[in-house]
Amino acid sequence: MTKSLGAKSYMTKCKIAVLMGGKSSEHEVSLKTAQNVIQNLDPNKYLVRPVKINKDNLWSVGDRVRSPQQTLKDINVVFNAMHGQYGEDGTVQGVLEFLGVPYTGSGVLASALAMNKSKSRSLFHLNGLLTPSNTILNKKTWYENPKLIQDIADDSQMPAVIKPNDLGSSVGIAIVNSPTEFYQAVKTAFQHTEELLLEGFIKGREVTCGVLELFQGQEIAALPVTEIIPPQGHFFDYQVKYNGQTQEITPADLEPALLKKIQQTAILAHQILGCRGYSRTDLIISQDKIYVLEVNTLPGFTEHSLYPQAAKAAGLTFPQLLDHLINLATLQNK
């Protein structure tokens, strides 16, 4: 199917539940995404029900705690504005599948695969994509055999990158330059997760590329590439990601042939994991080689987020983008 979605006329308003919050470390980012989504949903088309999930996984509408069944009983489509564990890893997608409610974003399997960086990178390798070298570090091993972890630190080439295997928003990431820094970074990161990646550091230009299905006459269209330039002396960690100090250039100032290759890589990564609707792939460009870092199945939709910025450069206002994703959810969940 190679059609684009057009404007949809509504005899009655579509009932949209916007899911937000959750138990992950990205709880607050999710609330900001949801707020921006709610503010930009056309009130002439939608009746919006904000649904907040707290860190104990209790669902509430306003001040009333309700079961997921009660919350979504008469809902037409769920807009999933969650991030990280529970909301982006296939868990809440399974709940929505069980309840039979259409929802935005990828399904259970693709969400779970994308959230697990090690598993997704294995699939990328099998399909010919480059990724940084990485080793899994387990929290249990850290406590039971700290010498092994220290030996790994002593034997690792520096600088190296420490990052949680299953978190987003750059939570818990550190670039380390010595075994001492390694030890402290691992200790800090294990406060957020059970598994870490020890990743080979690649010096290069960081870019990201979103894809959107049934757009511009294509089954899967790549949006303009964005280059990410953190402030001097920083990398794109949680702090600079949201404090407005990072330069985000859309479209990226790169050779047209390289831009096209980046877009093709983002589309292929989306397809390899079986993503649905939309996604955003983060990459590093080093000596004209493209390394895939990860795929985000629910990229941020705050007022500063990269995906809406790229969609705008492709000609979609934020309300139009929301309409498109809701229409996709309706079509793809039939």
N, C-alpha and C positions, 0 to 999 in steps of 0.2 A: 504494500500500500504506500503510495507516494503523494498523498494529498496533504494539504495544509488545513489546519483547523480555522474556521472562520468564526465570526461573532455568533453567539448562540442566543436565540430569543427565548424568553421565559414567560410562559403563561402565568406561572406562579413562581415565587422566589425559591431559589435552591437553598436548602438548609445545610449549612457548612459548620462542622465542628472543627475548631482549631486546637490541636493538641499541643501542649507546651509543658516545660519543666522536666520532670523525671528525676531519677536518682543519681545521674551522672555528674561529673565535675563540670559539665557544660550546662548545668541547670539555668544559670543566669543568662547565658548567651541565648538559650532557647526562649526565655521569656522576652528578650529583646526582639528576636526573630518574630515571635508570635504577635507582639505588639505592632510591629511594622506591617505584618501581613493583615491584621485586623483593620488597621487604619486605612489600608489601600484596597480592601475588598469593596466593590461597588454596592452601596446599600440599595440601589434600585434592582439589583440582581440577586443579592444574597441575604439570608437571615443567618447571622453569625452567632455561634454558641462557643464562647471561650471555655476550654476544658483544661484545668490545671491539674497536673499530676505532681504530688509532693515527693520528697525524698524517701518517704516510706511507701511509695507507690499507691497512695490513696488518690482516687479521682474525685474532683469536685467541680461543680458548676456554681459560681458565686460562692456562697458560704456553706453550701450543702454538699456533703460527701455522698457520692453515689457509686453504684457498681458500674463497670464499663457497659453492661447491657442496658441499664437504666439511662446512662448518659447518652448513648448513641441510638436509642430505640427508634426515633423518627428522623434520623440524620440521612441526608442523601449522599454526602461526600465528606470524608475527613481530610482536612489539610494538616499534614504531619509537620509541625514546626519544632520537633524535638531534635536533639543532637546527642551523640555519644551513646554510652551503654544504655540498654533498655529501649531507647527511642530510635536508634539508628542501626542496631545490630541484629535485627530480625525478630526481636522479642515482641515489641508492640505490634509489629506487622503480623505476627502469628495470632495475636489477640483479635486484630481487625479481620483477618482471614476467617477465623472461627466464627466471628459475629456476622460475616458476610457483608461488611460495609466497604464500599470503594474508598481508596485512599491514595494520596499523592505519593510519588516516589517509588522506589524499587520494592520488590517482594522479599520474602523471608530469606531465601538462599543468597541472592545477590547482596542483600544488606549485611548478612552475616559474613560473607566472604570479604567484602570490601572493608569491613571493620577490623578484620584480622589481617594486619599488614603482611605477616609471614606467609599465610595461606594464599593471599591474593598475589603476592610476588612470585610464588611458586608457579601459579597459573600464567602469569605474565611471561616468565622464563620459558615455559613450555610453548608459548606462542610467539617467541622470538623478540620480545621486548626486553630492554635493558633495565636493570634496577641496581641500586647500590648493594654491595656485599653486606650480608648481615648474619649475626649469630643470636640465637634466642637465649636469654638469661631468665631463669625461673626463681621466683621469690622463695620457694621452699629450699632450693639449693643454696640461695644466699644465706639463709639462717642455719642450714644443716652442714654446709661445707663452704664456709667463707674463704678458705684457702684456695679453693678451685676458682672462685670469682676473682680473687686477687691475682692468681696465676694468669687468668685470661687478661686482666688489666695489664700485667707486666709484659705479656706477649703481644699485645695489640699495638698496631701502628697508630700513632697520634698525628694530628687530631682525629678524633672519632666522635660519633654521634650516639647519644643515649636517648631512646624514646620509648614510651609505652607501646606495646604491640596492638592495643585495642582502644585507644583514645583518639579524640580529634582536638581541634582548636589549639594544637601545639602544646597541650598540657603535658608537663613533666619532661619536656625535651631540653637537652643540654649538649653543647659542644665541649668536649673535654680535651685537654692538651697534656695531661700527665696522669699516672696511676692514682695520685692523690685526688685529683679532680674527678677521675672516673669513679672512685670509691664513694665520694660524696654525692655525685650525681645519681648513682645507682640507689643509694640509700634514700634520697629524696624521691626519686621516681617510683620506688616500690611503695610509697605512701598512697599512690594513685591506682596501682594495678598489680596483677600477679605475674605478668610476663613483660620483659623488656626486649628491645632489639638493640644490639651493639652493631652499629652501622658504619661502614666505611665512609669517611668524609669525602665529598666530591665538591671541589671548588668550581663554581660556575654561576650562571645566571638562573635565578629561580623564576619559573613561569607557571601559570595555571590556565587551563582551558576547559570551559564548560561545553556540554553538549545538550541538545534539546531535540526531542523526537517530534516528528510530523510538523516540521518547521521549514519554511522557505522551499516547499516542494520536495523535501527529502525525508526519508524514514528516520534518519539520525543526522542532524545538522550540527556542525561545530560552530560555536560562537567565537568572536574575536579573542585572540590570545592576550592575556594580561601579564606584564612583567612586574615582579614584586621586588622593590628595592628598599630594604630596611635601613634605618639610620645607621651612620657610620659606627662600627664597633658592635653592632647587634646582628642577630639573625632573626628570622620571622617567628619569634616565640609568642607566647600568649599575650604578654604585655604590649609589644609593639603591634601586634595584630589588631588590637582594639583601641589604642591610644591616639590614633590619627597621625603618627609620626612616620609611617611607612609610605613611600611613593608607590602608587599602583598605576601603571601606564597601560591604557587600553585604547587602541591596539598596541601591542608591543612593537618597539622599534627594532625589528629583526628582518633579515632577508626574506623576501616573499616565499622562496622555496623552503626555507626552514620553518616559517610560520605554517605553511601547508602541511609539512611533515609532523609538526606538533599537533595540529588539528586532527590529522589522520591517526596519530597515536592515541589521542584522547577518545576518539570514536572507537578504536579497536579495544582499548581498555574497558570502555563501557560495555562493549559486546562480549568480551571474554568473561566478564563477571555476570553477564545476564542482567544488567541494570535495566531499569524501566523508567520512562518519562524524561528524566534529566539526571545529570551527574556533573561533577567537576573533578578533573584530574590535575594533581600537582606534579610538577616535573622539574628536573635540573638539566640545564643545557651546558655541556662542557666539551669544548673542542668539537663543536657541531654534532656531538653524540647526545641523544635524548634519553635520560634516565627517568623512569616512572617512580615516584615516591609513594603515592596512594591515590585512591579514588574516593571521593566524598559523595555518598548517595543522597545526603540531605545537607547540601552546602548552606552556609548562613544566609539569611535573608534580612539582616539588619540594614539600617540606612547606610552603613559603611561597607557592606559585604561585597565580595568580588563577583559573584554570579549575577546579581541584578545589574551591576555595572557593565558587565559584558553583554547582557541581554539588551540593555539600553543602547550600547554601541551597535548592536545588530538591528535596531529599529523598534524594540519593544519597550513601551513604558512599563513600570512596575505593575500597575493594575492589569495591563494587557498580559503580562507574563503570568500573573496569578490566574486570570481567566483561562489561559492556555493549559496550565498545569491541572486545573480543576476539570477541564474538558478531557484532557488525557486520562485522568483518573477514572472518569465516567466511562470512556471508551474501553480502556484497557482492563478494567475490572469486570466487564460484562461476561 
